[in-house]
Every structure is written in C-alpha cells, then in structure tokens.
C-alpha cells in the first residue's frame, strides 16, 4: 500500500492511498503513483509538501477502520 501524505505547519496528514494489488504490473503501479503525485502537486500549492509513503497517519488508519 502506498499513502499520499502532506506535510504542513500543522503536521502530517494522509490524503489518499493506492494499492499495488489493483494493478496488472509493478510498472503500472509505479506509473500511476507518479501520475497521482504530479496531479496533486498541480492541483494546488497547498500540496507542495506532498510525498508518498508506506505509512499512513494514525488519523487515516482510524477512519479506514470505521
């Protein structure tokens, strides 16, 4: 699983996730991960601290388990 996190002055927040199992190949997954990262960066300057990670924030995990 890859999570998209943003780092702001208020801390780190997870805003999206993608699962490599949903893609036909590792190359397809990496291409989509890169495309999403670029789209988020283009969407707003707010996402200038955007990065992807193997870890989600605690708040994201709580929301996902509900």
mmCIF file as Biopython writes it, N, C-alpha, C and O atoms, coordinates in Angstrom:
data_model
#
loop_
_atom_site.group_PDB
_atom_site.id
_atom_site.type_symbol
_atom_site.label_atom_id
_atom_site.label_alt_id
_atom_site.label_comp_id
_atom_site.label_asym_id
_atom_site.label_entity_id
_atom_site.label_seq_id
_atom_site.pdbx_PDB_ins_code
_atom_site.Cartn_x
_atom_site.Cartn_y
_atom_site.Cartn_z
_atom_site.occupancy
_atom_site.B_iso_or_equiv
_atom_site.auth_seq_id
_atom_site.auth_asym_id
_atom_site.pdbx_PDB_model_num
ATOM 1   N N  . UNK A ? 1  ? 0.853   -1.168 0.000   1.0 0.0 1  A 1 
ATOM 2   C CA . UNK A ? 1  ? 0.000   0.000  0.000   1.0 0.0 1  A 1 
ATOM 3   C C  . UNK A ? 1  ? 0.901   1.234  0.000   1.0 0.0 1  A 1 
ATOM 4   O O  . UNK A ? 1  ? 1.919   1.280  0.690   1.0 0.0 1  A 1 
ATOM 5   N N  . UNK A ? 2  ? 0.509   2.212  -0.775  1.0 0.0 2  A 1 
ATOM 6   C CA . UNK A ? 2  ? 1.208   3.498  -0.785  1.0 0.0 2  A 1 
ATOM 7   C C  . UNK A ? 2  ? 0.220   4.573  -0.373  1.0 0.0 2  A 1 
ATOM 8   O O  . UNK A ? 2  ? -0.914  4.611  -0.850  1.0 0.0 2  A 1 
ATOM 9   N N  . UNK A ? 3  ? 0.669   5.448  0.522   1.0 0.0 3  A 1 
ATOM 10  C CA . UNK A ? 3  ? -0.154  6.533  1.027   1.0 0.0 3  A 1 
ATOM 11  C C  . UNK A ? 3  ? 0.429   7.857  0.567   1.0 0.0 3  A 1 
ATOM 12  O O  . UNK A ? 3  ? 1.647   8.020  0.496   1.0 0.0 3  A 1 
ATOM 13  N N  . UNK A ? 4  ? -0.447  8.800  0.256   1.0 0.0 4  A 1 
ATOM 14  C CA . UNK A ? 4  ? -0.023  10.142 -0.112  1.0 0.0 4  A 1 
ATOM 15  C C  . UNK A ? 4  ? -0.223  11.033 1.107   1.0 0.0 4  A 1 
ATOM 16  O O  . UNK A ? 4  ? -1.343  11.219 1.582   1.0 0.0 4  A 1 
ATOM 17  N N  . UNK A ? 5  ? 0.866   11.572 1.595   1.0 0.0 5  A 1 
ATOM 18  C CA . UNK A ? 5  ? 0.849   12.422 2.780   1.0 0.0 5  A 1 
ATOM 19  C C  . UNK A ? 5  ? 1.237   13.838 2.409   1.0 0.0 5  A 1 
ATOM 20  O O  . UNK A ? 5  ? 1.981   14.063 1.455   1.0 0.0 5  A 1 
ATOM 21  N N  . UNK A ? 6  ? 0.724   14.795 3.177   1.0 0.0 6  A 1 
ATOM 22  C CA . UNK A ? 6  ? 1.152   16.182 3.028   1.0 0.0 6  A 1 
ATOM 23  C C  . UNK A ? 6  ? 1.715   16.650 4.355   1.0 0.0 6  A 1 
ATOM 24  O O  . UNK A ? 6  ? 1.198   16.323 5.423   1.0 0.0 6  A 1 
ATOM 25  N N  . UNK A ? 7  ? 2.766   17.410 4.266   1.0 0.0 7  A 1 
ATOM 26  C CA . UNK A ? 7  ? 3.400   17.979 5.450   1.0 0.0 7  A 1 
ATOM 27  C C  . UNK A ? 7  ? 3.124   19.480 5.446   1.0 0.0 7  A 1 
ATOM 28  O O  . UNK A ? 7  ? 3.513   20.196 4.523   1.0 0.0 7  A 1 
ATOM 29  N N  . UNK A ? 8  ? 2.446   19.940 6.491   1.0 0.0 8  A 1 
ATOM 30  C CA . UNK A ? 8  ? 2.122   21.355 6.625   1.0 0.0 8  A 1 
ATOM 31  C C  . UNK A ? 8  ? 2.633   21.854 7.972   1.0 0.0 8  A 1 
ATOM 32  O O  . UNK A ? 8  ? 3.232   21.108 8.747   1.0 0.0 8  A 1 
ATOM 33  N N  . UNK A ? 9  ? 2.386   23.106 8.224   1.0 0.0 9  A 1 
ATOM 34  C CA . UNK A ? 9  ? 2.792   23.673 9.516   1.0 0.0 9  A 1 
ATOM 35  C C  . UNK A ? 9  ? 2.005   23.059 10.668  1.0 0.0 9  A 1 
ATOM 36  O O  . UNK A ? 9  ? 2.426   23.149 11.821  1.0 0.0 9  A 1 
ATOM 37  N N  . UNK A ? 10 ? 0.871   22.437 10.367  1.0 0.0 10 A 1 
ATOM 38  C CA . UNK A ? 10 ? 0.039   21.799 11.393  1.0 0.0 10 A 1 
ATOM 39  C C  . UNK A ? 10 ? 0.372   20.323 11.590  1.0 0.0 10 A 1 
ATOM 40  O O  . UNK A ? 10 ? -0.197  19.676 12.469  1.0 0.0 10 A 1 
ATOM 41  N N  . UNK A ? 11 ? 1.268   19.792 10.799  1.0 0.0 11 A 1 
ATOM 42  C CA . UNK A ? 11 ? 1.649   18.389 10.917  1.0 0.0 11 A 1 
ATOM 43  C C  . UNK A ? 11 ? 1.505   17.650 9.607   1.0 0.0 11 A 1 
ATOM 44  O O  . UNK A ? 11 ? 1.479   18.256 8.535   1.0 0.0 11 A 1 
ATOM 45  N N  . UNK A ? 12 ? 1.412   16.339 9.700   1.0 0.0 12 A 1 
ATOM 46  C CA . UNK A ? 12 ? 1.319   15.476 8.527   1.0 0.0 12 A 1 
ATOM 47  C C  . UNK A ? 12 ? -0.084  14.895 8.456   1.0 0.0 12 A 1 
ATOM 48  O O  . UNK A ? 12 ? -0.661  14.499 9.469   1.0 0.0 12 A 1 
ATOM 49  N N  . UNK A ? 13 ? -0.629  14.851 7.224   1.0 0.0 13 A 1 
ATOM 50  C CA . UNK A ? 13 ? -1.955  14.298 7.010   1.0 0.0 13 A 1 
ATOM 51  C C  . UNK A ? 13 ? -1.922  13.392 5.783   1.0 0.0 13 A 1 
ATOM 52  O O  . UNK A ? 13 ? -1.326  13.743 4.764   1.0 0.0 13 A 1 
ATOM 53  N N  . UNK A ? 14 ? -2.558  12.237 5.878   1.0 0.0 14 A 1 
ATOM 54  C CA . UNK A ? 14 ? -2.706  11.339 4.739   1.0 0.0 14 A 1 
ATOM 55  C C  . UNK A ? 14 ? -3.952  11.747 3.973   1.0 0.0 14 A 1 
ATOM 56  O O  . UNK A ? 14 ? -5.013  11.946 4.565   1.0 0.0 14 A 1 
ATOM 57  N N  . UNK A ? 15 ? -3.824  11.874 2.644   1.0 0.0 15 A 1 
ATOM 58  C CA . UNK A ? 15 ? -4.963  12.331 1.843   1.0 0.0 15 A 1 
ATOM 59  C C  . UNK A ? 15 ? -5.454  11.297 0.837   1.0 0.0 15 A 1 
ATOM 60  O O  . UNK A ? 15 ? -6.549  11.445 0.295   1.0 0.0 15 A 1 
ATOM 61  N N  . UNK A ? 16 ? -4.668  10.255 0.576   1.0 0.0 16 A 1 
ATOM 62  C CA . UNK A ? 16 ? -5.090  9.254  -0.403  1.0 0.0 16 A 1 
ATOM 63  C C  . UNK A ? 16 ? -4.221  8.015  -0.256  1.0 0.0 16 A 1 
ATOM 64  O O  . UNK A ? 16 ? -3.183  8.041  0.407   1.0 0.0 16 A 1 
ATOM 65  N N  . UNK A ? 17 ? -4.659  6.934  -0.882  1.0 0.0 17 A 1 
ATOM 66  C CA . UNK A ? 17 ? -3.882  5.697  -0.889  1.0 0.0 17 A 1 
ATOM 67  C C  . UNK A ? 17 ? -4.130  4.947  -2.184  1.0 0.0 17 A 1 
ATOM 68  O O  . UNK A ? 17 ? -5.182  5.087  -2.809  1.0 0.0 17 A 1 
ATOM 69  N N  . UNK A ? 18 ? -3.150  4.149  -2.578  1.0 0.0 18 A 1 
ATOM 70  C CA . UNK A ? 18 ? -3.331  3.241  -3.708  1.0 0.0 18 A 1 
ATOM 71  C C  . UNK A ? 18 ? -2.726  1.898  -3.334  1.0 0.0 18 A 1 
ATOM 72  O O  . UNK A ? 18 ? -1.756  1.822  -2.579  1.0 0.0 18 A 1 
ATOM 73  N N  . UNK A ? 19 ? -3.312  0.854  -3.871  1.0 0.0 19 A 1 
ATOM 74  C CA . UNK A ? 19 ? -2.901  -0.498 -3.557  1.0 0.0 19 A 1 
ATOM 75  C C  . UNK A ? 19 ? -2.257  -1.131 -4.790  1.0 0.0 19 A 1 
ATOM 76  O O  . UNK A ? 19 ? -2.873  -1.170 -5.855  1.0 0.0 19 A 1 
ATOM 77  N N  . UNK A ? 20 ? -1.032  -1.624 -4.659  1.0 0.0 20 A 1 
ATOM 78  C CA . UNK A ? 20 ? -0.367  -2.228 -5.827  1.0 0.0 20 A 1 
ATOM 79  C C  . UNK A ? 20 ? -1.080  -3.476 -6.346  1.0 0.0 20 A 1 
ATOM 80  O O  . UNK A ? 20 ? -0.893  -3.858 -7.501  1.0 0.0 20 A 1 
ATOM 81  N N  . UNK A ? 21 ? -1.892  -4.112 -5.506  1.0 0.0 21 A 1 
ATOM 82  C CA . UNK A ? 21 ? -2.616  -5.312 -5.928  1.0 0.0 21 A 1 
ATOM 83  C C  . UNK A ? 21 ? -3.709  -4.997 -6.948  1.0 0.0 21 A 1 
ATOM 84  O O  . UNK A ? 21 ? -4.227  -5.901 -7.604  1.0 0.0 21 A 1 
ATOM 85  N N  . UNK A ? 22 ? -4.055  -3.730 -7.080  1.0 0.0 22 A 1 
ATOM 86  C CA . UNK A ? 22 ? -5.095  -3.326 -8.023  1.0 0.0 22 A 1 
ATOM 87  C C  . UNK A ? 22 ? -4.560  -3.087 -9.438  1.0 0.0 22 A 1 
ATOM 88  O O  . UNK A ? 22 ? -5.309  -2.685 -10.328 1.0 0.0 22 A 1 
ATOM 89  N N  . UNK A ? 23 ? -3.269  -3.336 -9.642  1.0 0.0 23 A 1 
ATOM 90  C CA . UNK A ? 23 ? -2.638  -3.085 -10.943 1.0 0.0 23 A 1 
ATOM 91  C C  . UNK A ? 23 ? -2.095  -4.379 -11.520 1.0 0.0 23 A 1 
ATOM 92  O O  . UNK A ? 23 ? -1.762  -5.313 -10.791 1.0 0.0 23 A 1 
ATOM 93  N N  . UNK A ? 24 ? -2.014  -4.415 -12.846 1.0 0.0 24 A 1 
ATOM 94  C CA . UNK A ? 24 ? -1.556  -5.622 -13.541 1.0 0.0 24 A 1 
ATOM 95  C C  . UNK A ? 24 ? -0.069  -5.882 -13.377 1.0 0.0 24 A 1 
ATOM 96  O O  . UNK A ? 24 ? 0.373   -7.030 -13.424 1.0 0.0 24 A 1 
ATOM 97  N N  . UNK A ? 25 ? 0.701   -4.827 -13.184 1.0 0.0 25 A 1 
ATOM 98  C CA . UNK A ? 25 ? 2.148   -5.000 -13.047 1.0 0.0 25 A 1 
ATOM 99  C C  . UNK A ? 25 ? 2.725   -3.936 -12.117 1.0 0.0 25 A 1 
ATOM 100 O O  . UNK A ? 25 ? 2.081   -2.934 -11.809 1.0 0.0 25 A 1 
ATOM 101 N N  . UNK A ? 26 ? 3.933   -4.182 -11.690 1.0 0.0 26 A 1 
ATOM 102 C CA . UNK A ? 26 ? 4.625   -3.227 -10.831 1.0 0.0 26 A 1 
ATOM 103 C C  . UNK A ? 26 ? 4.871   -1.912 -11.573 1.0 0.0 26 A 1 
ATOM 104 O O  . UNK A ? 26 ? 4.822   -0.834 -10.980 1.0 0.0 26 A 1 
ATOM 105 N N  . UNK A ? 27 ? 5.133   -2.014 -12.866 1.0 0.0 27 A 1 
ATOM 106 C CA . UNK A ? 27 ? 5.367   -0.826 -13.683 1.0 0.0 27 A 1 
ATOM 107 C C  . UNK A ? 27 ? 4.106   0.034  -13.779 1.0 0.0 27 A 1 
ATOM 108 O O  . UNK A ? 27 ? 4.177   1.261  -13.706 1.0 0.0 27 A 1 
ATOM 109 N N  . UNK A ? 28 ? 2.951   -0.620 -13.942 1.0 0.0 28 A 1 
ATOM 110 C CA . UNK A ? 28 ? 1.685   0.113  -13.989 1.0 0.0 28 A 1 
ATOM 111 C C  . UNK A ? 28 ? 1.426   0.838  -12.668 1.0 0.0 28 A 1 
ATOM 112 O O  . UNK A ? 28 ? 0.986   1.987  -12.654 1.0 0.0 28 A 1 
ATOM 113 N N  . UNK A ? 29 ? 1.702   0.158  -11.576 1.0 0.0 29 A 1 
ATOM 114 C CA . UNK A ? 29 ? 1.519   0.754  -10.253 1.0 0.0 29 A 1 
ATOM 115 C C  . UNK A ? 29 ? 2.423   1.978  -10.078 1.0 0.0 29 A 1 
ATOM 116 O O  . UNK A ? 29 ? 1.968   3.033  -9.635  1.0 0.0 29 A 1 
ATOM 117 N N  . UNK A ? 30 ? 3.690   1.833  -10.425 1.0 0.0 30 A 1 
ATOM 118 C CA . UNK A ? 30 ? 4.630   2.946  -10.278 1.0 0.0 30 A 1 
ATOM 119 C C  . UNK A ? 30 ? 4.249   4.123  -11.172 1.0 0.0 30 A 1 
ATOM 120 O O  . UNK A ? 30 ? 4.389   5.279  -10.771 1.0 0.0 30 A 1 
ATOM 121 N N  . UNK A ? 31 ? 3.776   3.837  -12.364 1.0 0.0 31 A 1 
ATOM 122 C CA . UNK A ? 31 ? 3.355   4.902  -13.279 1.0 0.0 31 A 1 
ATOM 123 C C  . UNK A ? 31 ? 2.153   5.650  -12.705 1.0 0.0 31 A 1 
ATOM 124 O O  . UNK A ? 31 ? 2.099   6.878  -12.765 1.0 0.0 31 A 1 
ATOM 125 N N  . UNK A ? 32 ? 1.199   4.920  -12.155 1.0 0.0 32 A 1 
ATOM 126 C CA . UNK A ? 32 ? 0.013   5.557  -11.571 1.0 0.0 32 A 1 
ATOM 127 C C  . UNK A ? 32 ? 0.376   6.355  -10.317 1.0 0.0 32 A 1 
ATOM 128 O O  . UNK A ? 32 ? -0.157  7.442  -10.096 1.0 0.0 32 A 1 
ATOM 129 N N  . UNK A ? 33 ? 1.269   5.824  -9.509  1.0 0.0 33 A 1 
ATOM 130 C CA . UNK A ? 33 ? 1.723   6.536  -8.307  1.0 0.0 33 A 1 
ATOM 131 C C  . UNK A ? 33 ? 2.376   7.860  -8.686  1.0 0.0 33 A 1 
ATOM 132 O O  . UNK A ? 33 ? 2.125   8.887  -8.054  1.0 0.0 33 A 1 
ATOM 133 N N  . UNK A ? 34 ? 3.205   7.834  -9.707  1.0 0.0 34 A 1 
ATOM 134 C CA . UNK A ? 34 ? 3.865   9.054  -10.171 1.0 0.0 34 A 1 
ATOM 135 C C  . UNK A ? 34 ? 2.846   10.037 -10.749 1.0 0.0 34 A 1 
ATOM 136 O O  . UNK A ? 34 ? 2.924   11.239 -10.495 1.0 0.0 34 A 1 
ATOM 137 N N  . UNK A ? 35 ? 1.889   9.522  -11.529 1.0 0.0 35 A 1 
ATOM 138 C CA . UNK A ? 35 ? 0.867   10.371 -12.124 1.0 0.0 35 A 1 
ATOM 139 C C  . UNK A ? 35 ? 0.028   11.061 -11.046 1.0 0.0 35 A 1 
ATOM 140 O O  . UNK A ? 35 ? -0.237  12.260 -11.133 1.0 0.0 35 A 1 
ATOM 141 N N  . UNK A ? 36 ? -0.387  10.302 -10.035 1.0 0.0 36 A 1 
ATOM 142 C CA . UNK A ? 36 ? -1.174  10.881 -8.945  1.0 0.0 36 A 1 
ATOM 143 C C  . UNK A ? 36 ? -0.379  11.928 -8.172  1.0 0.0 36 A 1 
ATOM 144 O O  . UNK A ? 36 ? -0.911  12.983 -7.828  1.0 0.0 36 A 1 
ATOM 145 N N  . UNK A ? 37 ? 0.869   11.645 -7.903  1.0 0.0 37 A 1 
ATOM 146 C CA . UNK A ? 37 ? 1.710   12.605 -7.188  1.0 0.0 37 A 1 
ATOM 147 C C  . UNK A ? 37 ? 1.789   13.912 -7.970  1.0 0.0 37 A 1 
ATOM 148 O O  . UNK A ? 37 ? 1.660   14.991 -7.392  1.0 0.0 37 A 1 
ATOM 149 N N  . UNK A ? 38 ? 2.000   13.818 -9.271  1.0 0.0 38 A 1 
ATOM 150 C CA . UNK A ? 38 ? 2.072   15.019 -10.111 1.0 0.0 38 A 1 
ATOM 151 C C  . UNK A ? 38 ? 0.731   15.752 -10.162 1.0 0.0 38 A 1 
ATOM 152 O O  . UNK A ? 38 ? 0.697   16.982 -10.132 1.0 0.0 38 A 1 
ATOM 153 N N  . UNK A ? 39 ? -0.365  15.010 -10.238 1.0 0.0 39 A 1 
ATOM 154 C CA . UNK A ? 39 ? -1.680  15.651 -10.263 1.0 0.0 39 A 1 
ATOM 155 C C  . UNK A ? 39 ? -1.956  16.414 -8.973  1.0 0.0 39 A 1 
ATOM 156 O O  . UNK A ? 39 ? -2.456  17.538 -9.010  1.0 0.0 39 A 1 
ATOM 157 N N  . UNK A ? 40 ? -1.636  15.816 -7.848  1.0 0.0 40 A 1 
ATOM 158 C CA . UNK A ? 40 ? -1.839  16.502 -6.571  1.0 0.0 40 A 1 
ATOM 159 C C  . UNK A ? 40 ? -0.977  17.759 -6.484  1.0 0.0 40 A 1 
ATOM 160 O O  . UNK A ? 40 ? -1.416  18.791 -5.976  1.0 0.0 40 A 1 
ATOM 161 N N  . UNK A ? 41 ? 0.238   17.662 -6.978  1.0 0.0 41 A 1 
ATOM 162 C CA . UNK A ? 41 ? 1.118   18.837 -6.944  1.0 0.0 41 A 1 
ATOM 163 C C  . UNK A ? 41 ? 0.607   19.945 -7.850  1.0 0.0 41 A 1 
ATOM 164 O O  . UNK A ? 41 ? 0.738   21.126 -7.528  1.0 0.0 41 A 1 
ATOM 165 N N  . UNK A ? 42 ? 0.025   19.568 -8.983  1.0 0.0 42 A 1 
ATOM 166 C CA . UNK A ? 42 ? -0.530  20.562 -9.900  1.0 0.0 42 A 1 
ATOM 167 C C  . UNK A ? 42 ? -1.832  21.174 -9.368  1.0 0.0 42 A 1 
ATOM 168 O O  . UNK A ? 42 ? -2.162  22.316 -9.688  1.0 0.0 42 A 1 
ATOM 169 N N  . UNK A ? 43 ? -2.557  20.416 -8.566  1.0 0.0 43 A 1 
ATOM 170 C CA . UNK A ? 43 ? -3.873  20.850 -8.095  1.0 0.0 43 A 1 
ATOM 171 C C  . UNK A ? 43 ? -3.813  22.115 -7.261  1.0 0.0 43 A 1 
ATOM 172 O O  . UNK A ? 43 ? -4.699  22.965 -7.349  1.0 0.0 43 A 1 
ATOM 173 N N  . UNK A ? 44 ? -2.780  22.242 -6.461  1.0 0.0 44 A 1 
ATOM 174 C CA . UNK A ? 44 ? -2.722  23.393 -5.567  1.0 0.0 44 A 1 
ATOM 175 C C  . UNK A ? 44 ? -1.333  23.519 -4.976  1.0 0.0 44 A 1 
ATOM 176 O O  . UNK A ? 44 ? -0.615  22.531 -4.820  1.0 0.0 44 A 1 
ATOM 177 N N  . UNK A ? 45 ? -0.973  24.724 -4.656  1.0 0.0 45 A 1 
ATOM 178 C CA . UNK A ? 45 ? 0.316   24.940 -3.987  1.0 0.0 45 A 1 
ATOM 179 C C  . UNK A ? 45 ? 0.272   24.391 -2.565  1.0 0.0 45 A 1 
ATOM 180 O O  . UNK A ? 45 ? 1.314   24.185 -1.944  1.0 0.0 45 A 1 
ATOM 181 N N  . UNK A ? 46 ? -0.951  24.153 -2.042  1.0 0.0 46 A 1 
ATOM 182 C CA . UNK A ? 46 ? -1.113  23.561 -0.714  1.0 0.0 46 A 1 
ATOM 183 C C  . UNK A ? 46 ? -0.412  22.214 -0.633  1.0 0.0 46 A 1 
ATOM 184 O O  . UNK A ? 46 ? 0.059   21.818 0.433   1.0 0.0 46 A 1 
ATOM 185 N N  . UNK A ? 47 ? -0.343  21.516 -1.748  1.0 0.0 47 A 1 
ATOM 186 C CA . UNK A ? 47 ? 0.260   20.192 -1.765  1.0 0.0 47 A 1 
ATOM 187 C C  . UNK A ? 47 ? 1.759   20.213 -2.054  1.0 0.0 47 A 1 
ATOM 188 O O  . UNK A ? 47 ? 2.320   19.196 -2.463  1.0 0.0 47 A 1 
ATOM 189 N N  . UNK A ? 48 ? 2.408   21.344 -1.851  1.0 0.0 48 A 1 
ATOM 190 C CA . UNK A ? 48 ? 3.842   21.417 -2.133  1.0 0.0 48 A 1 
ATOM 191 C C  . UNK A ? 48 ? 4.643   20.491 -1.220  1.0 0.0 48 A 1 
ATOM 192 O O  . UNK A ? 48 ? 5.749   20.079 -1.572  1.0 0.0 48 A 1 
ATOM 193 N N  . UNK A ? 49 ? 4.094   20.164 -0.053  1.0 0.0 49 A 1 
ATOM 194 C CA . UNK A ? 49 ? 4.761   19.247 0.866   1.0 0.0 49 A 1 
ATOM 195 C C  . UNK A ? 49 ? 4.278   17.821 0.692   1.0 0.0 49 A 1 
ATOM 196 O O  . UNK A ? 49 ? 4.354   17.023 1.627   1.0 0.0 49 A 1 
ATOM 197 N N  . UNK A ? 50 ? 3.785   17.492 -0.486  1.0 0.0 50 A 1 
ATOM 198 C CA . UNK A ? 50 ? 3.222   16.172 -0.751  1.0 0.0 50 A 1 
ATOM 199 C C  . UNK A ? 50 ? 4.326   15.160 -1.021  1.0 0.0 50 A 1 
ATOM 200 O O  . UNK A ? 50 ? 5.313   15.456 -1.694  1.0 0.0 50 A 1 
ATOM 201 N N  . UNK A ? 51 ? 4.140   13.972 -0.485  1.0 0.0 51 A 1 
ATOM 202 C CA . UNK A ? 51 ? 5.065   12.878 -0.760  1.0 0.0 51 A 1 
ATOM 203 C C  . UNK A ? 51 ? 4.313   11.563 -0.577  1.0 0.0 51 A 1 
ATOM 204 O O  . UNK A ? 51 ? 3.237   11.545 0.022   1.0 0.0 51 A 1 
ATOM 205 N N  . UNK A ? 52 ? 4.866   10.464 -1.085  1.0 0.0 52 A 1 
ATOM 206 C CA . UNK A ? 52 ? 4.225   9.182  -0.841  1.0 0.0 52 A 1 
ATOM 207 C C  . UNK A ? 52 ? 5.061   8.387  0.136   1.0 0.0 52 A 1 
ATOM 208 O O  . UNK A ? 52 ? 6.274   8.562  0.246   1.0 0.0 52 A 1 
ATOM 209 N N  . UNK A ? 53 ? 4.366   7.496  0.852   1.0 0.0 53 A 1 
ATOM 210 C CA . UNK A ? 53 ? 4.992   6.772  1.944   1.0 0.0 53 A 1 
ATOM 211 C C  . UNK A ? 53 ? 4.339   5.403  2.085   1.0 0.0 53 A 1 
ATOM 212 O O  . UNK A ? 53 ? 3.239   5.174  1.582   1.0 0.0 53 A 1 
ATOM 213 N N  . UNK A ? 54 ? 5.014   4.510  2.763   1.0 0.0 54 A 1 
ATOM 214 C CA . UNK A ? 54 ? 4.437   3.207  3.080   1.0 0.0 54 A 1 
ATOM 215 C C  . UNK A ? 54 ? 3.615   3.273  4.361   1.0 0.0 54 A 1 
ATOM 216 O O  . UNK A ? 54 ? 2.977   2.293  4.746   1.0 0.0 54 A 1 
ATOM 217 N N  . UNK A ? 55 ? 3.631   4.428  5.019   1.0 0.0 55 A 1 
ATOM 218 C CA . UNK A ? 55 ? 2.907   4.581  6.275   1.0 0.0 55 A 1 
ATOM 219 C C  . UNK A ? 55 ? 1.869   5.686  6.181   1.0 0.0 55 A 1 
ATOM 220 O O  . UNK A ? 55 ? 2.118   6.759  5.633   1.0 0.0 55 A 1 
ATOM 221 N N  . UNK A ? 56 ? 0.699   5.393  6.731   1.0 0.0 56 A 1 
ATOM 222 C CA . UNK A ? 56 ? -0.367  6.395  6.816   1.0 0.0 56 A 1 
ATOM 223 C C  . UNK A ? 56 ? -0.331  7.027  8.208   1.0 0.0 56 A 1 
ATOM 224 O O  . UNK A ? 56 ? 0.293   6.494  9.125   1.0 0.0 56 A 1 
ATOM 225 N N  . UNK A ? 57 ? -0.995  8.144  8.350   1.0 0.0 57 A 1 
ATOM 226 C CA . UNK A ? 57 ? -1.099  8.770  9.668   1.0 0.0 57 A 1 
ATOM 227 C C  . UNK A ? 57 ? -2.087  7.980  10.522  1.0 0.0 57 A 1 
ATOM 228 O O  . UNK A ? 57 ? -2.896  7.209  10.005  1.0 0.0 57 A 1 
ATOM 229 N N  . UNK A ? 58 ? -2.010  8.181  11.827  1.0 0.0 58 A 1 
ATOM 230 C CA . UNK A ? 58 ? -2.920  7.487  12.739  1.0 0.0 58 A 1 
ATOM 231 C C  . UNK A ? 58 ? -4.365  7.846  12.443  1.0 0.0 58 A 1 
ATOM 232 O O  . UNK A ? 58 ? -5.240  6.982  12.503  1.0 0.0 58 A 1 
ATOM 233 N N  . UNK A ? 59 ? -4.633  9.117  12.121  1.0 0.0 59 A 1 
ATOM 234 C CA . UNK A ? 59 ? -5.996  9.542  11.827  1.0 0.0 59 A 1 
ATOM 235 C C  . UNK A ? 59 ? -6.549  8.797  10.611  1.0 0.0 59 A 1 
ATOM 236 O O  . UNK A ? 59 ? -7.725  8.432  10.600  1.0 0.0 59 A 1 
ATOM 237 N N  . UNK A ? 60 ? -5.728  8.567  9.596   1.0 0.0 60 A 1 
ATOM 238 C CA . UNK A ? 60 ? -6.166  7.858  8.397   1.0 0.0 60 A 1 
ATOM 239 C C  . UNK A ? 60 ? -6.521  6.415  8.757   1.0 0.0 60 A 1 
ATOM 240 O O  . UNK A ? 60 ? -7.529  5.890  8.283   1.0 0.0 60 A 1 
ATOM 241 N N  . UNK A ? 61 ? -5.710  5.778  9.584   1.0 0.0 61 A 1 
ATOM 242 C CA . UNK A ? 61 ? -5.967  4.407  9.983   1.0 0.0 61 A 1 
ATOM 243 C C  . UNK A ? 61 ? -7.270  4.275  10.755  1.0 0.0 61 A 1 
ATOM 244 O O  . UNK A ? 61 ? -8.009  3.306  10.584  1.0 0.0 61 A 1 
ATOM 245 N N  . UNK A ? 62 ? -7.548  5.263  11.612  1.0 0.0 62 A 1 
ATOM 246 C CA . UNK A ? 62 ? -8.785  5.249  12.392  1.0 0.0 62 A 1 
ATOM 247 C C  . UNK A ? 62 ? -9.983  5.376  11.460  1.0 0.0 62 A 1 
ATOM 248 O O  . UNK A ? 62 ? -10.956 4.634  11.596  1.0 0.0 62 A 1 
ATOM 249 N N  . UNK A ? 63 ? -9.921  6.310  10.514  1.0 0.0 63 A 1 
ATOM 250 C CA . UNK A ? 63 ? -11.030 6.497  9.563   1.0 0.0 63 A 1 
ATOM 251 C C  . UNK A ? 63 ? -11.226 5.258  8.700   1.0 0.0 63 A 1 
ATOM 252 O O  . UNK A ? 63 ? -12.361 4.886  8.400   1.0 0.0 63 A 1 
ATOM 253 N N  . UNK A ? 64 ? -10.145 4.623  8.302   1.0 0.0 64 A 1 
ATOM 254 C CA . UNK A ? 64 ? -10.233 3.446  7.437   1.0 0.0 64 A 1 
ATOM 255 C C  . UNK A ? 64 ? -10.837 2.252  8.170   1.0 0.0 64 A 1 
ATOM 256 O O  . UNK A ? 64 ? -11.461 1.394  7.546   1.0 0.0 64 A 1 
ATOM 257 N N  . UNK A ? 65 ? -10.659 2.191  9.473   1.0 0.0 65 A 1 
ATOM 258 C CA . UNK A ? 65 ? -11.180 1.045  10.231  1.0 0.0 65 A 1 
ATOM 259 C C  . UNK A ? 65 ? -12.648 1.216  10.608  1.0 0.0 65 A 1 
ATOM 260 O O  . UNK A ? 65 ? -13.270 0.276  11.104  1.0 0.0 65 A 1 
ATOM 261 N N  . UNK A ? 66 ? -13.202 2.388  10.383  1.0 0.0 66 A 1 
ATOM 262 C CA . UNK A ? 66 ? -14.609 2.623  10.752  1.0 0.0 66 A 1 
ATOM 263 C C  . UNK A ? 66 ? -15.553 2.203  9.677   1.0 0.0 66 A 1 
ATOM 264 O O  . UNK A ? 66 ? -16.767 2.335  9.834   1.0 0.0 66 A 1 
#
